Amino acid sequence: MTACAIEDMTAGVAGTAAAAGSAPEAAEPDGPAEPVEPRAAGAPGGDPDADGEGAAGAGASEGDTGAGAAEAEADPAASSAGPREGDAPEVGAPEARAPEVRAPEVKAPEVRASQVRAPEVPAPGAAAVPPLPPMPSAPPAIPPVPSAPPSAPEAPARTVEAALPPAPSRLVPPALTLGAGHTYAARLTPAGEATGPGWFPERWTLDGPEPYAVPLPLDRPEEAASDVLPLSDGRVLIRREVAAGRHTFSLLYPTGPGTGEVPLGALDCPELTLLPPSPDGMSAYALLPGKRSTGVWLVAGGAFGPEQVADVPGRCSGGVWLDREGRLLALDRQMPGGGPVKAVVVDLGRGGEVTPLLQIAPESNDRLLLADADSGLLLVRSDAPGHDRLGWGVLGSCLPVRFPECLRAPDETLTPFAVQPGQMLMPESCAVALRIDGAGGSWVGLWRPAGRRLHQFAAPGGWLVGSGFWTREGVLHLPYSQEDAPCAVALMEAPVDEPHPAVTTGTNASGATPPRGVCTPVPLGQAPLTGRTAPG
């Protein structure tokens, strides 16, 4: 066999190998659409798998270096870069072999480039399949999901650690809450069958010639577990439990035909109790029990939503104000390790400083129920006599707490709710109104520490049980609501007690008037009642 024949056979084998190695390129456009750099037809630098030099090297022996170079120069089919200008095709090499090799390299990238880089100009015949969008260099930012308006702007919910599971929701809200100065009151009233089950807030105005009510409904009914508390400017604070352990606070006010609402913030805690209205008329506080302490939170009247103003060790309940400024707060506290309940004073003006208030007996449970800032009269409940009894004392007095026999009712429950104000340094002459609950319902009791008798009267029909207030002149106002009088107040004058001779020992029966001048009452918060036990 001649050298020319050998060269012809070698060239044919090399061209066949080049064609076989480049054929799979036609399937690339069906693969994943990835960014590719389009190439001009016939440009060098193609796919390495289709490179003619690599294909020729695979068919030649390693030692025949010179022959391989000569074949690469003479054989145009051995290079995938296409024929060089001026070269003549070799005899015996099929002419269709070159376009079969080069066509996939040129056309496939053009189709892929149009799909990736020019989605606005789709390829002909590709209307059924929408073009793919250009591949971004970085993932686009995910837009935020719009949420409901926050309950309180700039006042995120605070989370408070809990000690006990939440208490069950009540079925009926409190009858009526009186504000400071007794100018306004607020309550939740049934919404009626027309709007479905539920309640809506209602504000009462009591300082005019005739009391009147202003409804404050919103677009949704309220729950019975909500609380309302009136402020001195006519707005009403409402506390709602919108979810399990989440409490929100808002201020409601009348706006002509509708109701305006100002959200104040939220607190996340299983248990929360609103305290009675602050004497300053513009602040509202709440108790939040924790594992080992109880937080006192300012929920209305602050600058930045709910904020904690005191942390009292132990579990606290109750809540009675001792001054006119809203600084001294009395709470009933039980320490974390157990033991008796004792009333303490929390000074909010000094960072929540705690001092004892009632220490009737070492192991007795002593709770404060009511206090009058003018006279210093205190109404307490204690089991120091052997079982729970109502008693009275004077803040700063050296006399012991006394437990009147006339306030002892085994089959009834007596709860004081109002004390006559303005009796400076005369706590024994203050008239006290009590709610009496028995088998026959609820009625009103009137009593003075200086007397020996509990006067009992039938309550007006529709009385909002447990609500009422005294004037300085000794007239008791009892709010009530009836079908023909939805907002009304009944007046009741305190009866006159028979005088009793004064005693000098301070240990006589509870009806005796203690002598004056023995111990002068001192300013509030300076001298708590000492641990003296009542006789008997």
C-alpha positions in Angstrom: 0.0 0.0 0.0 1.4 3.4 -1.0 2.0 6.3 1.3 -0.8 8.3 -0.4 -3.3 5.5 0.2 -2.3 5.4 3.9 -2.8 9.1 4.1 -6.2 8.9 2.5 -7.3 6.2 5.0 -6.0 8.2 7.9 -7.7 11.3 6.8 -11.0 9.4 6.4 -10.8 7.9 9.9 -9.9 11.3 11.4 -12.9 13.0 9.7 -15.3 10.2 10.9 -14.0 10.6 14.5 -14.4 14.3 14.4 -18.0 14.0 13.1 -18.9 11.4 15.7 -17.5 13.5 18.6 -19.4 16.6 17.5 -22.8 15.0 16.8 -24.1 15.1 20.4 -23.9 18.9 20.4 -27.3 19.1 18.6 -29.1 17.9 21.8 -27.8 20.8 24.0 -30.7 23.3 23.3 -33.1 20.8 25.0 -31.2 21.0 28.3 -31.5 23.6 31.1 -31.6 27.1 29.9 -28.5 28.7 31.2 -26.7 31.9 30.2 -24.4 31.2 27.3 -22.1 33.5 25.3 -23.2 33.4 21.6 -20.4 32.8 19.2 -20.1 33.9 15.6 -20.2 31.3 12.9 -16.8 29.9 12.2 -15.1 31.6 15.2 -12.3 29.8 16.9 -12.6 28.7 20.5 -15.5 26.3 20.2 -16.4 23.4 22.3 -13.3 21.5 23.5 -15.0 18.2 22.8 -15.3 19.1 19.1 -11.8 20.5 18.7 -10.1 19.0 15.6 -6.7 18.9 17.3 -7.9 16.7 20.1 -9.7 14.4 17.7 -6.6 14.0 15.5 -4.4 13.4 18.5 -6.7 10.5 19.5 -6.2 8.8 16.2 -2.5 9.3 15.9 0.2 7.5 17.7 2.1 9.3 20.5 5.5 8.8 18.8 4.5 10.1 15.3 4.7 13.7 16.1 5.8 15.0 12.8 3.2 13.0 10.8 0.5 14.3 13.1 1.5 17.9 12.4 1.6 17.3 8.7 -1.8 15.6 8.7 -3.3 18.5 10.7 -2.0 21.0 8.1 -3.0 19.0 5.0 -6.4 17.6 6.1 -9.1 20.2 6.5 -11.5 17.7 7.9 -9.3 17.0 10.9 -10.0 20.5 12.4 -13.4 21.6 13.7 -12.4 25.3 13.1 -13.5 24.9 9.4 -11.4 25.2 6.2 -8.8 27.9 6.0 -9.1 30.5 3.3 -7.2 29.4 0.2 -7.1 25.7 1.1 -8.5 23.3 -1.5 -10.5 20.4 -0.3 -8.7 17.1 -0.4 -9.7 14.4 -2.8 -11.6 11.6 -1.1 -12.9 13.8 1.8 -16.7 14.1 1.7 -17.9 17.7 1.3 -20.9 17.3 3.5 -18.8 16.2 6.4 -17.8 19.7 7.4 -21.3 21.3 7.6 -22.5 18.2 9.5 -19.8 18.9 12.1 -20.2 22.7 12.2 -23.9 23.2 11.9 -24.8 22.2 15.5 -22.0 24.5 16.8 -23.4 27.5 15.1 -27.2 27.1 15.2 -27.6 25.7 18.6 -26.1 28.6 20.5 -28.2 31.0 18.4 -31.4 29.3 19.5 -30.3 29.2 23.1 -29.2 32.8 23.1 -32.5 34.0 21.7 -34.4 32.1 24.5 -32.2 33.5 27.2 -31.2 37.0 26.2 -34.1 38.2 24.1 -37.4 37.0 25.6 -39.3 39.9 24.0 -38.5 38.4 20.5 -39.5 34.8 20.7 -38.4 32.3 18.1 -40.8 31.5 15.3 -43.1 28.7 16.0 -42.5 28.9 19.8 -45.8 30.7 20.7 -47.1 27.7 22.6 -44.1 27.8 25.0 -43.5 31.2 26.6 -39.9 32.4 26.5 -37.9 32.1 29.7 -37.1 35.4 31.5 -33.4 36.5 31.6 -31.5 34.9 34.4 -30.7 37.6 37.0 -27.2 37.9 38.4 -28.6 38.0 41.9 -31.9 36.7 43.4 -34.5 39.5 43.6 -35.6 40.8 46.9 -38.8 39.3 48.2 -41.3 42.1 48.9 -42.7 42.3 52.4 -46.1 40.7 53.0 -48.6 43.4 54.1 -50.0 42.8 57.5 -52.8 44.3 59.5 -52.4 47.7 61.1 -50.5 47.4 64.4 -52.5 47.7 67.6 -50.3 50.5 68.8 -47.9 52.6 66.7 -44.4 52.8 68.0 -45.4 50.7 71.0 -44.6 47.0 70.5 -46.2 44.3 72.6 -44.2 43.6 75.8 -43.9 40.0 77.0 -44.1 39.3 80.7 -43.1 36.0 82.3 -46.0 34.2 83.9 -46.3 32.2 87.0 -49.8 30.6 86.7 -52.1 29.7 83.8 -54.5 32.3 82.8 -57.7 32.6 84.7 -61.0 31.7 83.0 -62.8 34.4 81.2 -65.7 35.9 83.1 -69.2 35.8 81.6 -70.5 39.2 82.9 -68.3 42.4 83.1 -68.2 44.6 86.2 -71.4 46.6 86.7 -69.9 50.1 86.6 -66.5 51.7 87.1 -66.4 55.2 88.7 -63.6 57.6 87.6 -61.6 59.9 89.8 -63.7 62.7 91.2 -66.9 60.8 90.2 -67.4 63.0 87.2 -67.5 60.1 84.7 -68.3 56.4 84.9 -68.1 53.6 82.4 -69.5 50.1 81.8 -70.1 47.5 79.2 -73.7 47.1 78.3 -75.3 44.3 76.3 -75.3 45.0 72.5 -78.8 43.5 72.0 -80.1 40.9 69.6 -80.0 43.3 66.6 -76.2 43.3 66.6 -75.7 39.8 67.9 -74.3 38.7 71.2 -71.7 40.9 72.7 -71.2 44.2 74.6 -70.3 47.8 73.8 -68.8 50.5 76.0 -70.9 53.2 77.5 -69.8 56.4 79.4 -71.9 58.0 82.1 -71.6 61.7 83.0 -72.5 62.2 86.6 -71.5 65.8 87.5 -74.4 67.6 85.7 -77.9 68.3 86.9 -79.1 65.1 85.3 -76.9 62.1 84.5 -76.8 60.9 81.0 -75.1 58.1 79.1 -73.1 58.2 75.8 -72.7 54.9 73.9 -69.2 54.2 72.4 -69.8 51.3 70.0 -67.3 50.3 67.4 -67.7 48.1 64.3 -67.3 45.0 66.4 -68.9 43.9 69.7 -66.7 43.6 72.8 -66.2 40.5 75.0 -67.4 40.2 78.5 -63.8 39.7 79.7 -62.9 43.3 78.6 -62.5 46.1 81.1 -63.4 49.8 80.8 -62.0 52.7 83.0 -63.0 56.3 82.6 -60.5 59.2 82.6 -61.1 62.7 83.9 -61.1 64.2 80.3 -64.0 62.1 79.2 -62.1 59.4 77.4 -62.6 55.7 78.3 -59.7 53.2 78.5 -60.6 49.7 77.3 -58.6 46.6 77.8 -59.2 43.7 75.4 -57.8 40.2 75.3 -57.6 39.8 71.6 -55.8 36.4 71.8 -54.8 33.9 74.5 -52.5 35.9 76.7 -52.4 39.1 74.6 -54.0 42.2 76.0 -54.4 45.5 74.1 -55.2 49.0 75.4 -57.1 51.8 73.6 -58.8 55.1 74.4 -62.3 55.6 73.2 -64.1 58.9 72.8 -67.3 60.2 71.1 -66.9 61.8 67.7 -70.3 62.9 66.8 -72.1 60.0 65.2 -69.2 57.6 65.7 -66.5 56.5 68.2 -62.9 57.4 68.0 -60.2 55.0 69.1 -56.5 55.7 70.0 -54.5 52.5 70.4 -52.0 52.6 73.3 -50.1 49.3 73.0 -50.3 45.7 74.0 -48.9 43.3 76.7 -48.3 39.6 76.3 -49.1 37.9 79.6 -51.5 35.2 80.7 -52.9 37.2 83.6 -53.6 40.9 83.9 -55.7 43.0 86.3 -56.6 46.7 85.9 -56.2 48.7 89.1 -58.9 51.1 90.3 -58.7 54.6 88.6 -55.7 56.6 89.7 -56.6 59.7 91.8 -54.9 62.0 89.3 -57.6 61.1 86.8 -55.3 60.7 83.8 -53.3 57.5 84.5 -54.3 53.8 84.6 -52.2 51.0 86.0 -52.4 47.2 85.8 -51.0 44.3 87.8 -49.1 41.5 86.0 -48.1 38.6 88.3 -44.9 36.7 87.5 -43.1 33.7 88.9 -41.6 35.4 91.9 -42.8 39.0 91.6 -45.6 41.2 90.4 -45.1 44.0 88.0 -47.0 47.3 88.2 -47.4 48.7 84.7 -48.6 52.1 83.6 -50.9 51.3 80.7 -52.4 54.8 80.1 -50.9 58.2 80.7 -47.3 57.3 79.7 -45.3 58.7 76.8 -44.3 55.4 75.0 -47.1 52.9 75.5 -47.2 50.5 78.5 -44.2 50.7 80.8 -43.3 49.0 84.0 -43.0 51.4 87.0 -42.5 48.9 89.9 -41.7 45.3 90.5 -43.0 43.9 93.9 -41.6 40.6 95.2 -44.3 38.1 95.7 -47.8 37.6 94.2 -50.0 40.7 94.6 -53.7 41.4 94.3 -56.2 44.0 95.3 -55.2 47.6 94.9 -56.2 50.7 97.0 -54.9 54.2 96.6 -53.9 56.0 99.8 -53.3 59.6 98.6 -54.7 62.1 96.2 -51.7 62.2 93.8 -51.7 58.6 92.7 -48.3 57.8 94.3 -49.0 55.5 97.2 -50.6 52.2 96.2 -51.6 49.5 98.7 -51.5 45.9 97.5 -52.2 42.5 99.2 -49.1 40.4 98.9 -48.1 36.8 99.4 -44.4 35.9 99.3 -43.2 33.3 96.7 -42.6 30.6 99.4 -46.2 30.9 100.7 -47.3 32.2 104.0 -50.0 34.7 105.0 -51.2 37.6 102.9 -50.2 41.0 104.1 -51.0 44.5 102.8 -48.0 46.5 101.8 -47.5 50.0 100.4 -45.8 50.6 97.0 -44.4 54.1 96.6 -44.5 54.7 92.8 -42.7 58.0 93.3 -39.6 56.2 94.7 -39.1 53.5 92.1 -41.6 51.0 93.7 -40.3 51.1 97.2 -42.2 48.6 99.4 -43.1 49.0 103.1 -45.4 47.0 105.3 -48.9 48.3 106.0 -50.9 45.7 108.0 -49.4 43.3 110.5 -52.3 42.5 112.8 -50.9 39.1 113.8 -47.8 37.1 112.6 -49.8 34.4 110.8 -53.0 36.3 110.0 -54.1 37.2 106.4 -54.6 40.9 106.5 -56.1 42.6 103.4 -56.9 46.2 102.7 -60.4 46.8 101.1 -60.9 50.6 101.2 -59.2 53.7 102.3 -60.0 57.4 102.6 -57.2 59.9 101.9 -58.8 62.7 103.9 -59.4 61.0 107.2 -57.0 58.1 106.9 -59.8 55.6 107.6 -58.9 52.0 106.5 -61.4 49.1 106.0 -59.7 45.8 106.3 -60.5 42.1 106.2 -58.5 39.8 108.4 -58.7 36.3 110.0 -56.8 37.5 113.1 -59.9 37.1 115.3 -60.2 33.4 114.3 -62.1 33.8 111.0 -62.5 36.4 108.3 -64.0 39.6 109.8 -64.4 43.2 108.7 -62.4 45.7 110.7 -61.3 49.3 110.7 -58.3 51.3 111.7 -56.6 54.6 111.1 -53.4 55.1 109.1 -50.7 56.2 111.5 -52.8 55.6 114.6 -51.4 53.8 117.7 -54.8 52.2 118.3 -55.3 48.6 117.2 -57.6 47.5 114.4 -61.1 46.9 115.7 -63.7 44.4 114.4 -67.2 45.7 115.1 -69.7 43.0 116.2 -72.4 44.7 114.0 -70.4 43.9 110.9 -70.3 40.2 111.7 -72.8 38.4 109.5 -72.2 34.6 109.2 -74.9 34.1 106.5 -74.1 37.2 104.5 -71.1 38.8 102.8 -70.3 42.4 103.5 -68.1 44.4 101.1 -67.4 48.2 101.6 -67.5 50.2 98.4 -67.6 53.9 99.4 -66.4 56.2 102.2 -67.6 59.7 102.9 -64.8 62.2 102.0 -63.9 65.5 103.6 -63.8 64.3 107.2 -60.3 65.6 108.0 -58.9 63.9 111.2 -62.3 62.5 112.0 -62.2 58.9 110.7 -64.8 57.7 113.2 -67.5 60.0 111.8 -67.1 58.9 108.2 -70.1 57.2 106.7 -69.3 53.9 105.0 -71.5 52.2 102.4 -71.4 48.4 102.2 -72.8 45.9 99.7 -74.6 43.1 101.5 -75.0 39.8 99.5 -77.3 37.2 100.9 -79.9 34.6 100.0 -82.3 37.3 99.0 -80.0 39.2 96.6 -78.0 42.3 97.2 -78.9 45.4 99.3 -77.2 48.4 100.9 -75.7 48.8 104.4 -74.7 52.1 106.0 -72.4 52.3 109.0 -70.1 54.6 110.9 -67.2 53.5 113.0 -68.5 55.7 115.9 -71.9 53.9 115.9 -72.9 50.4 117.0 -75.5 49.7 114.3 -75.5 48.6 110.7 -78.4 50.3 108.9 -79.8 48.2 106.1 -81.8 49.5 103.1 -83.3 48.0 100.0 -81.3 49.0 96.9 -83.1 50.8 94.1 -84.4 48.7 91.2 -81.7 48.2 88.6 -78.9 49.2 90.9 -75.5 48.6 89.4 -74.5 46.4 92.3 -71.4 47.5 94.2 -71.2 51.0 92.7 -71.8 54.3 94.4 -70.1 57.3 96.0 -70.6 59.8 98.9 -70.6 63.6 98.9 -69.0 65.6 101.6 -72.4 66.3 103.0 -73.1 62.6 103.6 -75.4 61.9 100.6 -74.9 58.5 99.0 -75.3 58.3 95.2 -76.4 54.9 93.8 -76.3 54.6 90.0 -79.0 52.4 88.5 -80.4 51.5 85.1 -84.0 50.6 84.3 -86.0 50.2 81.2 -87.7 53.6 81.6 -84.5 55.2 83.1 -81.4 53.7 81.4 -79.1 56.2 83.2 -80.2 57.4 86.7 -78.9 57.9 90.2 -80.7 57.4 93.5 -79.9 59.5 96.5 -79.8 58.2 100.0 -78.8 60.2 103.2 -76.8 58.6 105.9 -78.8 58.0 109.1 -77.9 59.6 112.4 -76.4 57.3 115.0 -77.2 57.7 118.7 -74.2 59.2 120.5 -72.2 57.1 122.9 -70.0 58.2 125.7 -66.3 58.4 124.9 -63.9 55.9 126.5 -60.2 56.3 127.3 -58.7 52.9 127.1 -59.0 52.2 123.4 -59.8 48.6 124.0 -63.6 48.8 124.5 -66.3 47.6 122.1 -66.0 48.7 118.5 -68.9 51.1 118.7 -67.1 53.4 121.2 -65.6 56.6 120.1 -61.8 56.6 120.7 -60.4 59.6 122.6 -58.9 62.4 120.6 -55.5 63.9 121.4 -54.0 60.5 122.5 -52.3 59.8 119.1 -52.3 62.4 116.3 -52.5 60.8 112.9 -49.3 61.3 110.9 -49.0 61.9 107.1 -49.8 59.0 104.8 -47.1 56.4 104.2 -44.9 57.2 107.2 -46.3 55.0 110.0 -48.0 51.8 109.1 -50.3 50.0 111.5 -48.4 48.0 114.0 -48.8 44.3 114.8 -51.4 44.6 117.5 -54.1 42.0 117.8 -57.7 42.9 118.6 -59.1 41.7 121.9 -61.3 38.6 121.8 
